[in-house]
Amino acid sequence: VSQADIRIFFELYCGK
């Protein structure tokens, strides 16, 4: 898991 993956996951999870 890279920093970019965490960024995308956070965007999707909190960007409902």
MMTF fields as JSON, N, C-alpha, C and O atoms, coordinates in Angstrom:
{
  "mmtfVersion": "1.0.0",
  "mmtfProducer": "UNKNOWN",
  "numBonds": 63,
  "numAtoms": 64,
  "numGroups": 16,
  "numChains": 1,
  "numModels": 1,
  "chainsPerModel": [1],
  "groupsPerChain": [16],
  "chainIdList": ["A"],
  "bondAtomList": [4, 2, 8, 6, 12, 10, 16, 14, 20, 18, 24, 22, 28, 26, 32, 30, 36, 34, 40, 38, 44, 42, 48, 46, 52, 50, 56, 54, 60, 58],
  "bondOrderList": [1, 1, 1, 1, 1, 1, 1, 1, 1, 1, 1, 1, 1, 1, 1],
  "groupList": [{"groupName": "VAL", "atomNameList": ["N", "CA", "C", "O"], "elementList": ["N", "C", "C", "O"], "formalChargeList": [0, 0, 0, 0], "bondAtomList": [1, 0, 2, 1, 3, 2], "bondOrderList": [1, 1, 2], "singleLetterCode": "V", "chemCompType": "L-PEPTIDE LINKING"}, {"groupName": "SER", "atomNameList": ["N", "CA", "C", "O"], "elementList": ["N", "C", "C", "O"], "formalChargeList": [0, 0, 0, 0], "bondAtomList": [1, 0, 2, 1, 3, 2], "bondOrderList": [1, 1, 2], "singleLetterCode": "S", "chemCompType": "L-PEPTIDE LINKING"}, {"groupName": "GLN", "atomNameList": ["N", "CA", "C", "O"], "elementList": ["N", "C", "C", "O"], "formalChargeList": [0, 0, 0, 0], "bondAtomList": [1, 0, 2, 1, 3, 2], "bondOrderList": [1, 1, 2], "singleLetterCode": "Q", "chemCompType": "L-PEPTIDE LINKING"}, {"groupName": "ALA", "atomNameList": ["N", "CA", "C", "O"], "elementList": ["N", "C", "C", "O"], "formalChargeList": [0, 0, 0, 0], "bondAtomList": [1, 0, 2, 1, 3, 2], "bondOrderList": [1, 1, 2], "singleLetterCode": "A", "chemCompType": "L-PEPTIDE LINKING"}, {"groupName": "ASP", "atomNameList": ["N", "CA", "C", "O"], "elementList": ["N", "C", "C", "O"], "formalChargeList": [0, 0, 0, 0], "bondAtomList": [1, 0, 2, 1, 3, 2], "bondOrderList": [1, 1, 2], "singleLetterCode": "D", "chemCompType": "L-PEPTIDE LINKING"}, {"groupName": "ILE", "atomNameList": ["N", "CA", "C", "O"], "elementList": ["N", "C", "C", "O"], "formalChargeList": [0, 0, 0, 0], "bondAtomList": [1, 0, 2, 1, 3, 2], "bondOrderList": [1, 1, 2], "singleLetterCode": "I", "chemCompType": "L-PEPTIDE LINKING"}, {"groupName": "ARG", "atomNameList": ["N", "CA", "C", "O"], "elementList": ["N", "C", "C", "O"], "formalChargeList": [0, 0, 0, 0], "bondAtomList": [1, 0, 2, 1, 3, 2], "bondOrderList": [1, 1, 2], "singleLetterCode": "R", "chemCompType": "L-PEPTIDE LINKING"}, {"groupName": "PHE", "atomNameList": ["N", "CA", "C", "O"], "elementList": ["N", "C", "C", "O"], "formalChargeList": [0, 0, 0, 0], "bondAtomList": [1, 0, 2, 1, 3, 2], "bondOrderList": [1, 1, 2], "singleLetterCode": "F", "chemCompType": "L-PEPTIDE LINKING"}, {"groupName": "GLU", "atomNameList": ["N", "CA", "C", "O"], "elementList": ["N", "C", "C", "O"], "formalChargeList": [0, 0, 0, 0], "bondAtomList": [1, 0, 2, 1, 3, 2], "bondOrderList": [1, 1, 2], "singleLetterCode": "E", "chemCompType": "L-PEPTIDE LINKING"}, {"groupName": "LEU", "atomNameList": ["N", "CA", "C", "O"], "elementList": ["N", "C", "C", "O"], "formalChargeList": [0, 0, 0, 0], "bondAtomList": [1, 0, 2, 1, 3, 2], "bondOrderList": [1, 1, 2], "singleLetterCode": "L", "chemCompType": "L-PEPTIDE LINKING"}, {"groupName": "TYR", "atomNameList": ["N", "CA", "C", "O"], "elementList": ["N", "C", "C", "O"], "formalChargeList": [0, 0, 0, 0], "bondAtomList": [1, 0, 2, 1, 3, 2], "bondOrderList": [1, 1, 2], "singleLetterCode": "Y", "chemCompType": "L-PEPTIDE LINKING"}, {"groupName": "CYS", "atomNameList": ["N", "CA", "C", "O"], "elementList": ["N", "C", "C", "O"], "formalChargeList": [0, 0, 0, 0], "bondAtomList": [1, 0, 2, 1, 3, 2], "bondOrderList": [1, 1, 2], "singleLetterCode": "C", "chemCompType": "L-PEPTIDE LINKING"}, {"groupName": "GLY", "atomNameList": ["N", "CA", "C", "O"], "elementList": ["N", "C", "C", "O"], "formalChargeList": [0, 0, 0, 0], "bondAtomList": [1, 0, 2, 1, 3, 2], "bondOrderList": [1, 1, 2], "singleLetterCode": "G", "chemCompType": "PEPTIDE LINKING"}, {"groupName": "LYS", "atomNameList": ["N", "CA", "C", "O"], "elementList": ["N", "C", "C", "O"], "formalChargeList": [0, 0, 0, 0], "bondAtomList": [1, 0, 2, 1, 3, 2], "bondOrderList": [1, 1, 2], "singleLetterCode": "K", "chemCompType": "L-PEPTIDE LINKING"}],
  "groupTypeList": [0, 1, 2, 3, 4, 5, 6, 5, 7, 7, 8, 9, 10, 11, 12, 13],
  "groupIdList": [1, 2, 3, 4, 5, 6, 7, 8, 9, 10, 11, 12, 13, 14, 15, 16],
  "secStructList": [7, 7, 2, 2, 2, 2, 2, 2, 2, 2, 2, 2, 2, 2, 7, 7],
  "xCoordList": [0.854, 0.0, 0.886, 1.716, 0.69, 1.5, 0.723, -0.467, 1.402, 0.756, -0.367, -1.368, -0.2, -1.223, -2.472, -3.594, -2.272, -3.4, -4.198, -5.429, -3.483, -4.138, -4.928, -6.039, -4.344, -5.0, -6.32, -7.357, -6.253, -7.449, -8.501, -9.68, -8.092, -9.022, -9.7, -10.904, -8.925, -9.465, -10.442, -11.485, -10.116, -10.986, -12.32, -13.38, -12.263, -13.481, -14.304, -15.53, -13.618, -14.313, -14.959, -16.034, -14.307, -14.806, -15.445, -15.909, -15.47, -16.014, -17.376, -17.711, -18.163, -19.475, -20.387, -21.538],
  "yCoordList": [-1.196, 0.0, 1.241, 1.436, 2.065, 3.277, 4.476, 4.375, 5.597, 6.812, 7.25, 7.809, 6.995, 7.347, 6.494, 6.984, 5.213, 4.311, 4.771, 4.763, 5.17, 5.66, 6.921, 7.112, 7.775, 9.017, 8.737, 9.322, 7.832, 7.481, 6.852, 7.195, 5.937, 5.267, 6.271, 6.189, 7.215, 8.228, 9.124, 9.486, 9.483, 10.325, 9.623, 10.233, 8.347, 7.597, 7.331, 7.431, 6.994, 6.618, 7.821, 7.706, 8.961, 10.157, 11.134, 12.202, 10.773, 11.677, 11.225, 11.355, 10.684, 10.163, 11.298, 11.054],
  "zCoordList": [0.0, 0.0, 0.0, 0.888, -1.011, -1.113, -0.58, -0.282, -0.467, 0.041, -0.886, -0.439, -2.171, -3.158, -2.95, -3.079, -2.628, -2.391, -1.169, -1.18, -0.123, 1.087, 0.775, 1.271, -0.048, -0.438, -1.161, -0.847, -2.131, -2.908, -2.017, -2.11, -1.155, -0.252, 0.663, 0.903, 1.174, 2.07, 1.337, 1.881, 0.113, -0.716, -0.95, -0.813, -1.303, -1.615, -0.356, -0.372, 0.73, 1.957, 2.636, 3.224, 2.553, 3.233, 2.26, 2.66, 0.989, -0.001, -0.492, -1.67, 0.455, 0.072, -0.398, -0.763]
}
